[in-house]
Amino acid sequence: MTAIKHALQRDIFTPNDERLLSIVNVCKAGKKKKNCFLCATVTTERPVQVRVVKVKKSDKGDFYKRQMAWELRDLAEVDAKDASKENPEFDLHFEKVYRWVASSTAEKNSFISCIWKLNQRYLRKKVEFVNVSSQLLEESVPSGESQSVAGGDEDALDDYQELNAREEQDIEGMMEVCEYAISNAEAFAEKLSRELQVLDGANIQSIMASEKQVNILMQLLDEALSEVDTIEGKLSSYEEMLQSVKEQMDQISQSNRLIQISNTNNGKLLDEIQFLVNYMDLSKGHIRALQDGDLSSPKGIEACINASEALLQCMNVALRPGHEKLMAVKQQQHLFTELRDTFARRLTNHLNNVFVHQGHDQSSTLSQHTAELTLPKHSPLHRDLLRYAKLMEWLKNTQREKYDGLSRTYVDYMTRLYEREIKDFFEVAKIKMAGTTKEGKGNKFATLPRKESALKQETESLHGSSGKLTGSTSSLNKLTVQGSSSRRSQSSSLLDMGNMSASDLDVADRTKFDKIFEQVLSELEPLCLAEQDFISKFFKLQQHPTLAQGEVESDGGLPSRQPPPGEHRHSMSLTEKDMVRLMMNKIFQSIETELNSLIALGDKIDSFHSLYMLVKMSHHVWTAQNVDPASYLSTTLGNVLVTVKRNFDKCISGQIRQMEEVKISKKSKVGILPFVTGFEEFAELAETIFRNAERRGDLDKAYVKLIRAVFMNVEKVANESQKTPRDVVMMENFHHIFSTQSRLKISCLETERREAKHKYTDHLQSYVINSLGQPLEKLNHFFEGVEARVAQGVREEEVSYQLAFNKQELRKVIKEYPGKEVKKGLDNLYKKVDKHLCEEESLLQVVWHSMQDEFIRQYKHFEGLIGRCYPGSGITMEFTIGDMLEYFSSIAQSH
């Protein structure tokens, strides 16, 4: 504890001029033990302040820190808890009660004793002590004499001051000289007294000797004063002599200042003149180029560009205050204005002529492209005009009205030019489409009228023979089954001929249509992109934020000025991006109309063309959006894509409507329904077209709509069928649907594939069970009666006692079905099944094998009933399972 007390005194209290009197190690009562120290301290300076300080060990190291302090005068009560027993707990009542537990009772008593003493001396018994042992307080009370001594000692302690280093050295030196100082203090004191008397005498003698020196010093001071008076007289005469020199120097200084002002003014005037000469002087060569420069040759255009940029810099110079009042500046500004207007007029007229001539030149080349499906290239025109791009930018910055006029002129001429080109281009595309249809459908529709013009022929065929063309729009259109068998056979032969000649031609025609449509889009795409790029570069519409009004960039760090209110830099209501879009919409206003017309023609020729168009258009829209989502091409193709998607949805709706309108013959077997094979052809074609397509989701939705319609209409036809059993219609068609989906592996139709398989299996089983009841009809009825009696509660071994089901009746029924009769019945059943089933699905052997399994199951069931209901009778069927297998095999081989 002593070491801790010393450390606290050194580290905490000495820096604060405090002295540590007592210390106790405590922790708070009733809480998790966190030890700290309560310290009783007094200050070393007067008036003395007495405090109780709480010191705690730091969490970050082994040093202590001062946490809290209370003035002793704020202490109201000290509660020691128990005066008779040793108890480490005690309370200190400040503004609130602090409950502590000391590490030992001895430390607690020592601390309370110190507090009591400090209270007695400094607070005059203000603090109340409760539950404190009277013996402890008596030990702390001294006698009167000792109290006064103690008080004197404490006062002496309070007045005590430590020696500094110099004093310690002097004392040590004195003690070394007088070695006996320690052993004989009285002798040492006497020696010091004698030395002090000697020093006092020396001091008195020194004072008496210094009087002579003072007198000599006073005499010297008097001599110095006289010398000062002499020097002051000389200085006065010198000052009078220099006064005239000062006046002359002031005159010279004033003259120099005037000269400096004159030189400064001349320098500033020279700077202003040089500024005007440097920034407002246009060379004669630039003036000639602006007035008479050749705007048709590359060198002349380059000279005009340089001259126009120099003129713009001169006009945009930020003049300093007062420059506008100079006559020379006014004349120069007037000259610049005339040159600007003259050159702007020349440039506008020249570019107008260029637009007109280029338009005529391009029109003359259109005949070269009419025979082939290509659009004329405008890259030479763009290349020639781009030489004027910088001049257009100059015109945009200086003469906005003329710039807007040129923009309108260019748009007007190019609109007429592109309208003719695009119209002729799409006419060629329509002719090629119509020619494809004519070649592909020529042997199928031989009655199409022949016209002189291929396009006229296509149009007439669409209007005059629309029924025939729409009859070829898709494979699903082959749905209608004629009312009579003769008409059906005739129609079947036509369809067979059509399948021999037209199916391959349909694929070829559609492939050729796909190539034509792709060629159309491939020609339009670079044309639009090139024109938009040219417009952006030529008219300087780079789609970046324009400069605010009055902020004109200058080259080479030249000063710039705000244009006058009447000049070109007016605020634009449209952004440059909007201007590009408006110009493109105006120039290519016919593209969307022509594309929609071409799409309508393709859809009218064959509704399946919408599949090709949807894939191609989606790809080109995706490509255009990757290049520039806001471009004219992307927006236009996106609009056309909506039309194509609408036609695709209309095609799917048409297929579903045709399924719902199907009619079947009442006198011939149904077989595979036309719309089932039509769905197969549609799926094969769609999978080929949509391989790696961007809009696969549209096809998946169409698949689901079509397959649900196919399912529903197959059941509808099966319910209406009179010639062919319902189970056969359902079995054959759902088997075909299941085979198609398994072969094409269409992931979105996996649920429908499983459903088709389930329906096929159920109806196969139903058909087999219903058919097998006929060859052994009486035997079936007999055993059904036996099972009915057992179900009514008759025991199986007692069934033979029933009159209608006795052994004689059983033998009689069994004799009616000898092996020969059974084979004959199975042969008739095979013929009937063969008559019900269609050849194209090849399900006869599958059905026959299922019937064999079902017949064997029934045979075993009958044998089991005989064994259980007629035990010991020895009755058996007149044919065995081996005989049945031989019957089924021989019948299948014979047919």
QUIUR-V132741 format. One record per pair of residues at least 12 apart in sequence whose C-alpha atoms are under 7 Angstrom apart, sorted by the first residue. I is the first residue (numbers start at 1). GAP is how many residues later the second one is. Records with the same first field share a line. If there is no record, write none. Layout:
I->GAP  GAP
This chain:
17->26  27
18->23  24  25  26
19->22  23  24  25
20->19  20  21  22
21->19  20
22->17  18  89  92
23->14  15  16  17  88
24->13  14  15  78  83  84  87
25->12  13  77  78
26->74  75  76  77
27->73  74  75
28->71  72  73
29->70  71  72
36->18  19  20  21
37->17  18  19
38->14  15  16  17
39->13  14  15
40->12  13
50->21  22
51->18  19  20  21
52->17  18  19  20
53->15  16  17
54->12  13  14  15
55->12
73->50
74->20
75->18  19  52
76->17  18  51  52
77->15  16  50  51  52
78->13  14  15  50  51  52
79->12  13  50  51  52
80->50  51  52
81->50
82->49
83->48  49  50
84->49
86->19
87->18
88->13  14  15  16  17  20
89->12  13
113->27
279->35  38
280->34
282->29
286->21
289->14  15  18
290->14  17  49  53
291->48  51  52
305->85  86
311->25
313->241
315->21
316->244  245
317->242  243  244
318->241  242  243
344->51
348->54  58
352->54
355->55  58
356->57
358->23
359->54  58
363->54
366->55
370->54  55  58
373->52  55  56
374->51  149
375->46  50  148
382->152
386->152
389->148  149  150
392->146  147
393->146  147
397->171  172
398->169  170
399->169
400->168
411->172  175  176
414->173
415->171  172  173
418->169  170
419->171
426->168
429->87
430->25  168
431->23  24
433->80
434->21  24
435->19
436->73
437->72
440->62  65  66  69
441->61
444->54
448->13  17
449->12
469->136
472->134
473->132  133  134  135
474->132  133  134
475->203  206
476->179  198  199  202
477->181
478->196
479->183  195  196
480->182  183
481->182  183  184
482->183
483->182
484->181
485->182  183
510->99
514->98
518->98
528->105
532->52
535->45
536->44
541->35  39
543->33  34
549->20  21  22
550->12  13
581->51
584->48
592->44  48
596->44
607->44
610->34  37  38
611->37
612->77
613->31
614->27  30  31
615->75  78  80
617->24
618->23  76  77
619->75
621->13  16  17
652->50
656->50  53
659->16  54
660->53
666->56  57
667->56
668->55
669->54  55  167
670->54  59
671->58  166  167
672->60  61
673->60
676->34  57  61
680->60
700->48
704->45
714->16
715->15
718->12
724->112
727->36  37  39  40
728->39  109
730->30  33
731->29  32  33
732->109
734->22  23  25  26
735->22  25
737->19
738->15  18  19
741->12
768->82  83
772->79  83
775->47  50  51
778->35
779->34
786->19
796->72  73
797->71  72  73
798->71
799->70
800->69  70
814->63
818->60  61
819->59  60
823->64
827->64
852->36
856->25
